Amino acid sequence: MNHYYFSSMLAGMLLLGSATAGTAQVLTNDGATLTVQAGAALYVGGGVLNKAAGTLQNAGTVQTTGDFTNAGTVNGAGLLRLSGSADQQLTPGSASLAQVEVANTGAAGANRVLLRGNLTVTGQLQLSSGLLRTDPAATLTLPDGATLAGEASGRYVQGNLRVVRAAGSGVLDFGLGATLDRTGLGQVTITRTAGLLTDNVSRGVNFTNGSLKGIDRIWAVETAVAPAAPVPVTLQWLADDDNGLSSFASAQAWRADLGSALWGPAGTPQAATVSGSTRSFSFSTAALGRLTVSNAANPLPVELAAFTAEHVGDNDGLLKWATASEKNNDHFDVEASTDGFVFRRIGAVKGHGSTAQPQAYQLIDKDLARYAAEVVYYRLRQIDTDGTATFSPVRTLKVAAPLGLTAAAWPNPFGAAGTSLSVRTASAGPATLQVLDAVGRVLFRRALELPAGLTALPLPELGALATGPYVLRLAQGAHQASLKVVHE
């Protein structure tokens, strides 16, 4: 293997390539070891390509005006300076870098360092001029001890920037526009996504009105220990990420669970601090997660803030849900399903119209065994005063195993296609199904052989019956089940 040394003892700077317009110089290392010693500088008027077999040992400064592409090994505590006059690409491969300086002097819109993969900077990331923009799926990480310096209007990290800090106490500025009291939280990781103008990725959006959006920054806060008390937080951003919001005289912080876009208010509305091109907003929140800011004209929450299903009593289901705020909310239809696809209404709960205050609701679904299913699926259908409907996520409850025999029919009422019977039994064995009319006469009888568990029995012959009510009577040994069905 060849070795090339750039030493301060021989020369302060080695110049390779040319900065002349129209040239495209690339320093390619294909199997050699390039060593830049402390105090020395390697200047490349073009790009640097370190191939898979190449090694770059940098204890000094490597400066390039073109792309930096690594597929090999990069180590050392030195500085990589990206000082082009047009967009440059930084492809780190699997390498971590100790020191990175973005010093791109190109015109606005062409002065970016484009990060093409995940990168960890173990020392300092310095923004001197130009922007660093990550690919949407890439993250630039500053581990505990690494720092970020120089962010200002027109000069900051766009995309995903992550800062990790070890357990500690007291208020800490994480360096990416988020300051919080980390006492008792263990290790804290904050990932800021900014400047991408992407709904619910870099900016919060109102679920029911997509024109209402927050600033173009979202901070995702992960802690090793959940907060035991409200956490004081300050969020700071640049005018570059105002996202068209013209006033912050009445600002509001919003939070969502990690991975969620269901926004609810955090803290209370108040004026943000605006100083030149910087803005900041302070509040306290009992739960962390994803955080962002909007103004009074751009509320972000969906009506539904929480929805749960849980067992209560011997065989009942308790459905509870809450709203962060409501606008023209007439009522909720509560719907259930035995397959997760076809739902029917089991109840309705009146809404609170329009309110900025959180509201709580509940409904009890009695006798889950009547579904003759192993799992019951639930959803909410929220109806506005103008008839607009919005569906909630689906929740499930597992039904306790039956002690005897249960049955349910779907659809009910039914039409010319008949209906289907879902039978659930604790034990296998012969059974009898009878169909009776409204006065109790047996219209027909069917012998069955039921396995243990759930069985679906299509009954298309019921579609030939006259319209009206009927009774389905099922018997297996000492167990019986009856249910009323209606042909419309």
Protein Blocks (a to p, Z undefined) as FASTA:
>chain_A
ZZddddfklombdcedjfbehiacddddehiacdddehiacddebdddddfkbccddfbb
cddfbdcddfbdcedjbdcddfbfbdcdddekjaccfbdcdfbfbdehiacccdfbdcdd
fkbccdfbdcddddfkbccdddehiacehiaehiacehjddddddddedjddehnopacd
fehnlpadddddehklpghklpccdfklmkbccdfbdcddddfbdcfbdcdddddddfkl
nnopabfkbgcdddddehiacdcdehjddddddehjbccdddddfbgcjdddddfklcfb
dfblbdcdddehjkbccdddddfbdchifbdcddddfkomaccdfbdcddehjafbdcdd
ddddehjllnopabdcdddddddfkopacddddddddddddfbbccddddddddfkopad
ddddfbgcddddddddfkopafbdcdddddehjdddddfklmmpccddddddddehjbcc
ddddddZZ
